[in-house]
C-alpha cells in the first residue's frame, strides 16, 4: 500500500515539474559574433508594430501560479492526510483507477494552461501585404545621407549606449523590414538553407551559424507566431554604421508541442565606404 501511494505521488510530481522541449530557433539559442551594450529607446516615433494587445502578464502568471499552488497543495495535503490517517486501508481496484484518472486530468490541465497563449493570426495577416520596398529597407539603404531629422526621434535610456542614427535612414521602414527578415531567416534555419543565411550575415558569423546548424538533424519546425522589433542602439562614423535591433514575440513548434518567448538582439553593420552596401548581421545576442 505504501509503495502504491509513493508511486502515485511521484507521477503527480512529474506532471508538475517535467521539463518541456525547446523550439530550435535561428542561431541555436546562443550568443554568437559581436556583442554591444544596449538599452531601450525613449521618445520613439510612433510606428505600426507586429505586437498584440498585451494582457496583464502579472494577472496571467498569478492565476497560473494560484491554480498550480492550489492543486498541488490540495493534492499533497490530501495524500498526506490519507496516508497518516489510514484512509487507504482496504483500497479496491476501482480506487486505483480513480487515482490514475485524477493524475491524468491534472497533467492535461497543466499542459493546457501552458499552451494557452494569445493567437497570432491577426498579426500574420497584418503583414501579408508587405511590399518588396519595405523588405529592402533591412537589406540595403541608400548610401547618400541627408539631414539629421531622424536624430531627435530616439534617445537612449542609458548614457553609455549611443543613439546616433545614420542621417537619412528610414528607421520605421527598417524595423518593418527587420520583422520580415526575422521570419525569413528562421525559415532558412528550419530548412538548413545556408546560402540564404549567408546573404544576411557577416562571414565570421556565418561560420558560427553553420557550425550550430550542423548539430541539428534534418528539417526543424519552429514557427514565428508574432514578432516586434525595437531599436536599442545606433551609431556611425566615417567608415561604418551600426544598429542593434531587439526582437520580442513568440515561437512555436507544433511537432514538439512547445512555445517560447522571442528575446533576441541582432547587431548589424554597414560599410559606408562601399556604395549601396547591404546591412549585415554581425552578432546575435540570445
GUMI-526819 format. One record per residue (C-alpha): residue number from 1; residue in three letters; x, y, z. Coordinates in steps of 0.1 Angstrom, whole numbers, always signed. Example, Ala and Ser with C-alpha at 12.3 -4.5 7.8 and 13.67 -1.06 7.14 Angstrom:
REM residues 2
{drenlum 1; 'ALA'; {+123; -45; +78}}
{drenlum 2; 'SER'; {+137; -11; +71}}
//
This chain:
REM residues 286
{drenlum 1; 'UNK'; {+0; +0; +0}}
{drenlum 2; 'UNK'; {+28; +24; +9}}
{drenlum 3; 'UNK'; {+46; +17; -23}}
{drenlum 4; 'UNK'; {+14; +25; -43}}
{drenlum 5; 'UNK'; {+10; +58; -26}}
{drenlum 6; 'UNK'; {+46; +67; -32}}
{drenlum 7; 'UNK'; {+43; +59; -69}}
{drenlum 8; 'UNK'; {+12; +79; -72}}
{drenlum 9; 'UNK'; {+28; +109; -56}}
{drenlum 10; 'UNK'; {+58; +106; -80}}
{drenlum 11; 'UNK'; {+35; +106; -110}}
{drenlum 12; 'UNK'; {+18; +138; -99}}
{drenlum 13; 'UNK'; {+51; +154; -91}}
{drenlum 14; 'UNK'; {+64; +147; -126}}
{drenlum 15; 'UNK'; {+33; +162; -141}}
{drenlum 16; 'UNK'; {+41; +195; -123}}
{drenlum 17; 'UNK'; {+78; +196; -129}}
{drenlum 18; 'UNK'; {+86; +177; -161}}
{drenlum 19; 'UNK'; {+107; +198; -185}}
{drenlum 20; 'UNK'; {+95; +205; -220}}
{drenlum 21; 'UNK'; {+114; +205; -253}}
{drenlum 22; 'UNK'; {+128; +237; -267}}
{drenlum 23; 'UNK'; {+120; +253; -301}}
{drenlum 24; 'UNK'; {+150; +252; -324}}
{drenlum 25; 'UNK'; {+153; +289; -332}}
{drenlum 26; 'UNK'; {+177; +307; -355}}
{drenlum 27; 'UNK'; {+212; +308; -340}}
{drenlum 28; 'UNK'; {+206; +278; -317}}
{drenlum 29; 'UNK'; {+196; +300; -287}}
{drenlum 30; 'UNK'; {+232; +311; -283}}
{drenlum 31; 'UNK'; {+250; +344; -284}}
{drenlum 32; 'UNK'; {+273; +345; -314}}
{drenlum 33; 'UNK'; {+295; +370; -331}}
{drenlum 34; 'UNK'; {+299; +406; -319}}
{drenlum 35; 'UNK'; {+281; +420; -289}}
{drenlum 36; 'UNK'; {+274; +455; -277}}
{drenlum 37; 'UNK'; {+258; +471; -247}}
{drenlum 38; 'UNK'; {+222; +481; -255}}
{drenlum 39; 'UNK'; {+193; +500; -239}}
{drenlum 40; 'UNK'; {+157; +507; -246}}
{drenlum 41; 'UNK'; {+150; +539; -266}}
{drenlum 42; 'UNK'; {+128; +568; -254}}
{drenlum 43; 'UNK'; {+106; +591; -273}}
{drenlum 44; 'UNK'; {+104; +569; -304}}
{drenlum 45; 'UNK'; {+84; +579; -334}}
{drenlum 46; 'UNK'; {+50; +562; -334}}
{drenlum 47; 'UNK'; {+51; +531; -357}}
{drenlum 48; 'UNK'; {+29; +502; -367}}
{drenlum 49; 'UNK'; {+41; +472; -348}}
{drenlum 50; 'UNK'; {+35; +434; -351}}
{drenlum 51; 'UNK'; {+25; +431; -315}}
{drenlum 52; 'UNK'; {-9; +422; -300}}
{drenlum 53; 'UNK'; {-28; +440; -272}}
{drenlum 54; 'UNK'; {-9; +428; -242}}
{drenlum 55; 'UNK'; {-30; +414; -214}}
{drenlum 56; 'UNK'; {-18; +419; -178}}
{drenlum 57; 'UNK'; {+11; +393; -176}}
{drenlum 58; 'UNK'; {+11; +396; -138}}
{drenlum 59; 'UNK'; {-25; +386; -136}}
{drenlum 60; 'UNK'; {-20; +357; -160}}
{drenlum 61; 'UNK'; {+11; +343; -143}}
{drenlum 62; 'UNK'; {-6; +349; -109}}
{drenlum 63; 'UNK'; {-36; +329; -120}}
{drenlum 64; 'UNK'; {-14; +300; -132}}
{drenlum 65; 'UNK'; {+6; +301; -101}}
{drenlum 66; 'UNK'; {-25; +302; -79}}
{drenlum 67; 'UNK'; {-42; +273; -97}}
{drenlum 68; 'UNK'; {-10; +252; -97}}
{drenlum 69; 'UNK'; {-4; +260; -60}}
{drenlum 70; 'UNK'; {-40; +251; -51}}
{drenlum 71; 'UNK'; {-39; +219; -69}}
{drenlum 72; 'UNK'; {-5; +209; -56}}
{drenlum 73; 'UNK'; {-14; +219; -20}}
{drenlum 74; 'UNK'; {-47; +202; -20}}
{drenlum 75; 'UNK'; {-33; +171; -36}}
{drenlum 76; 'UNK'; {-3; +169; -14}}
{drenlum 77; 'UNK'; {-23; +177; +17}}
{drenlum 78; 'UNK'; {-49; +151; +8}}
{drenlum 79; 'UNK'; {-23; +124; +2}}
{drenlum 80; 'UNK'; {-5; +131; +34}}
{drenlum 81; 'UNK'; {-38; +132; +54}}
{drenlum 82; 'UNK'; {-49; +99; +38}}
{drenlum 83; 'UNK'; {-16; +83; +44}}
{drenlum 84; 'UNK'; {-13; +91; +80}}
{drenlum 85; 'UNK'; {-50; +87; +87}}
{drenlum 86; 'UNK'; {-52; +52; +73}}
{drenlum 87; 'UNK'; {-77; +62; +47}}
{drenlum 88; 'UNK'; {-61; +38; +21}}
{drenlum 89; 'UNK'; {-67; +7; +41}}
{drenlum 90; 'UNK'; {-87; -19; +22}}
{drenlum 91; 'UNK'; {-83; +0; -11}}
{drenlum 92; 'UNK'; {-100; -15; -41}}
{drenlum 93; 'UNK'; {-91; -18; -77}}
{drenlum 94; 'UNK'; {-117; +9; -86}}
{drenlum 95; 'UNK'; {-100; +33; -62}}
{drenlum 96; 'UNK'; {-67; +28; -81}}
{drenlum 97; 'UNK'; {-84; +36; -114}}
{drenlum 98; 'UNK'; {-99; +68; -98}}
{drenlum 99; 'UNK'; {-64; +79; -86}}
{drenlum 100; 'UNK'; {-50; +73; -120}}
{drenlum 101; 'UNK'; {-77; +93; -137}}
{drenlum 102; 'UNK'; {-71; +122; -113}}
{drenlum 103; 'UNK'; {-34; +123; -121}}
{drenlum 104; 'UNK'; {-42; +122; -158}}
{drenlum 105; 'UNK'; {-67; +151; -156}}
{drenlum 106; 'UNK'; {-42; +172; -136}}
{drenlum 107; 'UNK'; {-15; +166; -162}}
{drenlum 108; 'UNK'; {-38; +175; -190}}
{drenlum 109; 'UNK'; {-49; +207; -172}}
{drenlum 110; 'UNK'; {-14; +219; -166}}
{drenlum 111; 'UNK'; {-4; +211; -202}}
{drenlum 112; 'UNK'; {-34; +231; -215}}
{drenlum 113; 'UNK'; {-26; +261; -193}}
{drenlum 114; 'UNK'; {+10; +261; -206}}
{drenlum 115; 'UNK'; {-2; +261; -242}}
{drenlum 116; 'UNK'; {-30; +287; -237}}
{drenlum 117; 'UNK'; {-14; +317; -254}}
{drenlum 118; 'UNK'; {-29; +346; -274}}
{drenlum 119; 'UNK'; {-34; +338; -311}}
{drenlum 120; 'UNK'; {-12; +354; -336}}
{drenlum 121; 'UNK'; {-34; +352; -367}}
{drenlum 122; 'UNK'; {-42; +388; -367}}
{drenlum 123; 'UNK'; {-6; +398; -368}}
{drenlum 124; 'UNK'; {+3; +375; -396}}
{drenlum 125; 'UNK'; {-25; +389; -417}}
{drenlum 126; 'UNK'; {-15; +424; -409}}
{drenlum 127; 'UNK'; {+18; +419; -427}}
{drenlum 128; 'UNK'; {+6; +396; -455}}
{drenlum 129; 'UNK'; {+8; +425; -480}}
{drenlum 130; 'UNK'; {+43; +438; -472}}
{drenlum 131; 'UNK'; {+59; +453; -502}}
{drenlum 132; 'UNK'; {+94; +444; -516}}
{drenlum 133; 'UNK'; {+103; +480; -509}}
{drenlum 134; 'UNK'; {+96; +476; -472}}
{drenlum 135; 'UNK'; {+116; +444; -470}}
{drenlum 136; 'UNK'; {+145; +460; -488}}
{drenlum 137; 'UNK'; {+149; +486; -460}}
{drenlum 138; 'UNK'; {+167; +459; -439}}
{drenlum 139; 'UNK'; {+189; +446; -467}}
{drenlum 140; 'UNK'; {+201; +479; -482}}
{drenlum 141; 'UNK'; {+197; +516; -475}}
{drenlum 142; 'UNK'; {+208; +543; -500}}
{drenlum 143; 'UNK'; {+244; +554; -494}}
{drenlum 144; 'UNK'; {+236; +591; -496}}
{drenlum 145; 'UNK'; {+229; +607; -463}}
{drenlum 146; 'UNK'; {+206; +636; -459}}
{drenlum 147; 'UNK'; {+197; +657; -429}}
{drenlum 148; 'UNK'; {+196; +647; -392}}
{drenlum 149; 'UNK'; {+158; +649; -389}}
{drenlum 150; 'UNK'; {+156; +613; -375}}
{drenlum 151; 'UNK'; {+181; +620; -348}}
{drenlum 152; 'UNK'; {+156; +637; -325}}
{drenlum 153; 'UNK'; {+132; +607; -326}}
{drenlum 154; 'UNK'; {+154; +584; -304}}
{drenlum 155; 'UNK'; {+171; +589; -271}}
{drenlum 156; 'UNK'; {+189; +564; -250}}
{drenlum 157; 'UNK'; {+178; +555; -215}}
{drenlum 158; 'UNK'; {+215; +547; -207}}
{drenlum 159; 'UNK'; {+242; +573; -211}}
{drenlum 160; 'UNK'; {+267; +547; -221}}
{drenlum 161; 'UNK'; {+246; +535; -251}}
{drenlum 162; 'UNK'; {+248; +557; -282}}
{drenlum 163; 'UNK'; {+217; +565; -302}}
{drenlum 164; 'UNK'; {+233; +583; -332}}
{drenlum 165; 'UNK'; {+212; +573; -362}}
{drenlum 166; 'UNK'; {+229; +575; -396}}
{drenlum 167; 'UNK'; {+214; +606; -413}}
{drenlum 168; 'UNK'; {+188; +599; -439}}
{drenlum 169; 'UNK'; {+179; +564; -427}}
{drenlum 170; 'UNK'; {+142; +554; -427}}
{drenlum 171; 'UNK'; {+141; +538; -392}}
{drenlum 172; 'UNK'; {+104; +529; -393}}
{drenlum 173; 'UNK'; {+108; +512; -427}}
{drenlum 174; 'UNK'; {+140; +495; -414}}
{drenlum 175; 'UNK'; {+123; +480; -384}}
{drenlum 176; 'UNK'; {+93; +470; -405}}
{drenlum 177; 'UNK'; {+116; +451; -429}}
{drenlum 178; 'UNK'; {+136; +436; -400}}
{drenlum 179; 'UNK'; {+105; +418; -387}}
{drenlum 180; 'UNK'; {+100; +402; -422}}
{drenlum 181; 'UNK'; {+136; +391; -424}}
{drenlum 182; 'UNK'; {+135; +376; -389}}
{drenlum 183; 'UNK'; {+108; +353; -403}}
{drenlum 184; 'UNK'; {+128; +346; -434}}
{drenlum 185; 'UNK'; {+159; +336; -415}}
{drenlum 186; 'UNK'; {+140; +314; -392}}
{drenlum 187; 'UNK'; {+126; +296; -422}}
{drenlum 188; 'UNK'; {+160; +292; -437}}
{drenlum 189; 'UNK'; {+173; +278; -404}}
{drenlum 190; 'UNK'; {+144; +253; -403}}
{drenlum 191; 'UNK'; {+152; +240; -438}}
{drenlum 192; 'UNK'; {+190; +242; -435}}
{drenlum 193; 'UNK'; {+192; +268; -463}}
{drenlum 194; 'UNK'; {+227; +280; -455}}
{drenlum 195; 'UNK'; {+231; +300; -487}}
{drenlum 196; 'UNK'; {+201; +321; -479}}
{drenlum 197; 'UNK'; {+215; +327; -444}}
{drenlum 198; 'UNK'; {+249; +337; -459}}
{drenlum 199; 'UNK'; {+233; +367; -477}}
{drenlum 200; 'UNK'; {+222; +383; -444}}
{drenlum 201; 'UNK'; {+252; +378; -421}}
{drenlum 202; 'UNK'; {+289; +386; -420}}
{drenlum 203; 'UNK'; {+314; +358; -430}}
{drenlum 204; 'UNK'; {+326; +353; -394}}
{drenlum 205; 'UNK'; {+290; +349; -381}}
{drenlum 206; 'UNK'; {+281; +326; -409}}
{drenlum 207; 'UNK'; {+309; +302; -399}}
{drenlum 208; 'UNK'; {+295; +301; -363}}
{drenlum 209; 'UNK'; {+259; +296; -376}}
{drenlum 210; 'UNK'; {+269; +269; -399}}
{drenlum 211; 'UNK'; {+286; +250; -370}}
{drenlum 212; 'UNK'; {+255; +254; -348}}
{drenlum 213; 'UNK'; {+231; +243; -376}}
{drenlum 214; 'UNK'; {+252; +211; -383}}
{drenlum 215; 'UNK'; {+243; +199; -348}}
{drenlum 216; 'UNK'; {+206; +197; -357}}
{drenlum 217; 'UNK'; {+194; +167; -378}}
{drenlum 218; 'UNK'; {+170; +173; -407}}
{drenlum 219; 'UNK'; {+144; +200; -410}}
{drenlum 220; 'UNK'; {+131; +218; -380}}
{drenlum 221; 'UNK'; {+96; +231; -374}}
{drenlum 222; 'UNK'; {+100; +263; -354}}
{drenlum 223; 'UNK'; {+74; +289; -365}}
{drenlum 224; 'UNK'; {+74; +326; -356}}
{drenlum 225; 'UNK'; {+39; +333; -342}}
{drenlum 226; 'UNK'; {+44; +371; -339}}
{drenlum 227; 'UNK'; {+74; +394; -336}}
{drenlum 228; 'UNK'; {+81; +430; -329}}
{drenlum 229; 'UNK'; {+114; +450; -335}}
{drenlum 230; 'UNK'; {+128; +478; -314}}
{drenlum 231; 'UNK'; {+159; +499; -318}}
{drenlum 232; 'UNK'; {+182; +495; -288}}
{drenlum 233; 'UNK'; {+215; +510; -301}}
{drenlum 234; 'UNK'; {+227; +531; -330}}
{drenlum 235; 'UNK'; {+260; +547; -340}}
{drenlum 236; 'UNK'; {+281; +555; -371}}
{drenlum 237; 'UNK'; {+314; +570; -381}}
{drenlum 238; 'UNK'; {+330; +579; -414}}
{drenlum 239; 'UNK'; {+335; +542; -425}}
{drenlum 240; 'UNK'; {+307; +522; -410}}
{drenlum 241; 'UNK'; {+272; +524; -394}}
{drenlum 242; 'UNK'; {+260; +502; -365}}
{drenlum 243; 'UNK'; {+224; +493; -354}}
{drenlum 244; 'UNK'; {+212; +469; -327}}
{drenlum 245; 'UNK'; {+176; +456; -330}}
{drenlum 246; 'UNK'; {+158; +439; -302}}
{drenlum 247; 'UNK'; {+131; +413; -313}}
{drenlum 248; 'UNK'; {+103; +403; -290}}
{drenlum 249; 'UNK'; {+74; +379; -296}}
{drenlum 250; 'UNK'; {+68; +342; -296}}
{drenlum 251; 'UNK'; {+79; +310; -313}}
{drenlum 252; 'UNK'; {+61; +277; -315}}
{drenlum 253; 'UNK'; {+70; +241; -326}}
{drenlum 254; 'UNK'; {+38; +222; -334}}
{drenlum 255; 'UNK'; {+57; +189; -337}}
{drenlum 256; 'UNK'; {+71; +192; -302}}
{drenlum 257; 'UNK'; {+40; +210; -288}}
{drenlum 258; 'UNK'; {+60; +238; -272}}
{drenlum 259; 'UNK'; {+62; +276; -273}}
{drenlum 260; 'UNK'; {+89; +300; -263}}
{drenlum 261; 'UNK'; {+94; +337; -260}}
{drenlum 262; 'UNK'; {+115; +357; -285}}
{drenlum 263; 'UNK'; {+141; +378; -267}}
{drenlum 264; 'UNK'; {+169; +382; -293}}
{drenlum 265; 'UNK'; {+191; +411; -302}}
{drenlum 266; 'UNK'; {+207; +414; -337}}
{drenlum 267; 'UNK'; {+238; +436; -341}}
{drenlum 268; 'UNK'; {+241; +449; -377}}
{drenlum 269; 'UNK'; {+268; +468; -395}}
{drenlum 270; 'UNK'; {+270; +485; -429}}
{drenlum 271; 'UNK'; {+301; +496; -448}}
{drenlum 272; 'UNK'; {+297; +532; -456}}
{drenlum 273; 'UNK'; {+328; +533; -479}}
{drenlum 274; 'UNK'; {+310; +510; -504}}
{drenlum 275; 'UNK'; {+281; +524; -524}}
{drenlum 276; 'UNK'; {+248; +505; -518}}
{drenlum 277; 'UNK'; {+264; +481; -493}}
{drenlum 278; 'UNK'; {+239; +459; -475}}
{drenlum 279; 'UNK'; {+233; +457; -438}}
{drenlum 280; 'UNK'; {+248; +425; -424}}
{drenlum 281; 'UNK'; {+242; +408; -391}}
{drenlum 282; 'UNK'; {+275; +406; -372}}
{drenlum 283; 'UNK'; {+262; +393; -339}}
{drenlum 284; 'UNK'; {+233; +376; -323}}
{drenlum 285; 'UNK'; {+226; +381; -286}}
{drenlum 286; 'UNK'; {+203; +355; -272}}
//
